[in-house]
Amino acid sequence: MKLLLDTCAFLWIIRNKPEASRTARALFSDAANEVYLSSVSAWEIAVKHRLGKLPLGDVPVRYIPAERNKHGIESLPLAEPDTLVLDKLPLLHHDPFDRMLICQAIANQMIILTPDPLISQYPVLTRW
């Protein structure tokens, strides 16, 4: 199974926060699954860190790759075909970062690990 981590799912799982569900932890820990963090999430983390809304243990340029590598998470770049899915989506969710994650998951046939109920209203598989 190919899993795409929502930004909060990434942060909660790597920080071992109780907000991460048992299902999300089990799917993340299953060696049979491929786990990805989108460059869109890296961008969102960098923006929120820069605005002072997301403290990290280091600057994003070091923190994100170090945590991905430590936890065996692959990077998923945002490709042009991913972005073109956006035109087919209804405007249910107004967060541009989440809308791009939805597009990437659809274009790459992935399941999004997310607690966000708005994301599950789209034609994309989600788990939490």
C-alpha positions in Angstrom: 0.0 0.0 0.0 1.3 3.5 -0.8 0.6 5.9 2.0 0.8 9.7 1.8 1.1 11.4 5.1 -1.0 14.5 5.8 1.2 17.2 7.3 -0.2 16.8 10.8 0.0 13.0 10.6 3.7 13.3 9.8 4.3 15.6 12.7 2.2 13.5 15.2 3.8 10.2 14.2 7.4 11.3 14.2 6.9 13.0 17.5 5.0 10.1 19.0 2.0 12.3 19.8 -1.2 10.8 21.2 -3.2 12.5 18.5 -2.0 9.9 16.0 -4.5 7.1 15.9 -3.7 3.4 16.4 -4.7 2.7 12.9 -2.4 5.4 11.5 0.5 4.1 13.7 -0.1 0.5 12.5 -0.2 1.4 8.9 2.8 3.6 9.2 4.8 0.9 11.0 3.8 -1.9 8.6 7.0 -2.6 6.6 4.8 -3.7 3.6 3.6 -0.2 3.1 5.5 2.5 1.3 5.2 5.8 3.2 5.6 9.3 1.6 5.8 12.9 2.7 4.9 15.3 0.0 7.1 18.3 -0.9 3.8 20.2 -0.3 3.9 19.2 3.3 7.5 20.2 3.6 6.5 23.6 2.2 3.6 23.9 4.7 5.9 23.1 7.6 8.5 25.6 6.4 5.9 28.3 6.0 4.4 27.7 9.5 7.8 27.5 11.1 8.8 30.8 9.5 5.6 32.4 10.8 6.4 31.2 14.3 3.4 28.9 14.4 5.3 25.6 14.3 8.4 25.2 16.5 10.8 22.5 15.3 14.0 21.0 16.8 16.0 22.6 14.0 15.5 24.6 10.8 13.2 22.9 8.3 16.0 22.4 5.7 17.6 20.0 8.2 14.7 18.9 10.3 12.4 17.5 7.6 15.0 15.4 5.7 16.5 14.1 9.0 13.1 13.1 10.3 12.1 11.5 7.0 15.3 9.5 6.9 15.1 8.5 10.6 11.6 7.1 10.1 12.0 5.6 6.6 9.7 8.1 4.8 10.2 8.8 1.1 9.9 12.3 -0.4 7.2 12.8 -3.0 7.8 15.7 -5.3 4.9 17.7 -6.7 4.7 17.0 -10.4 2.8 18.8 -13.1 0.3 15.9 -13.7 -0.5 16.0 -9.9 -1.4 19.7 -10.1 -3.7 19.2 -13.1 -6.0 17.0 -11.0 -7.1 20.1 -9.2 -9.3 21.2 -12.0 -11.5 18.1 -11.5 -12.0 18.6 -7.7 -15.0 20.3 -6.1 -14.1 23.2 -3.8 -14.9 21.5 -0.5 -11.7 22.2 1.3 -10.2 25.6 1.2 -6.7 24.7 2.4 -4.4 24.8 -0.6 -1.9 22.4 1.0 -4.5 19.8 1.6 -6.0 20.2 -1.8 -2.6 19.5 -3.4 -2.1 16.4 -1.2 -5.5 15.2 -2.4 -4.4 15.7 -6.0 -1.1 13.9 -5.4 -2.9 11.0 -3.8 -5.4 10.7 -6.7 -2.7 11.0 -9.4 -0.3 8.5 -7.7 -3.0 6.1 -6.5 -2.2 6.6 -2.8 -4.1 6.5 0.5 -3.8 9.6 2.6 -3.3 9.1 6.4 -5.3 12.0 7.8 -7.6 12.9 10.6 -9.2 15.6 8.4 -12.9 14.8 7.7 -13.0 17.2 4.8 -10.4 15.3 2.9 -12.5 12.1 3.1 -15.3 13.9 1.2 -13.1 13.8 -2.0 -12.7 10.8 -4.3 -9.5 9.7 -2.5 -8.9 6.9 -0.1 -8.1 7.9 3.4 -7.3 6.1 6.7 -7.0 7.2 10.2 
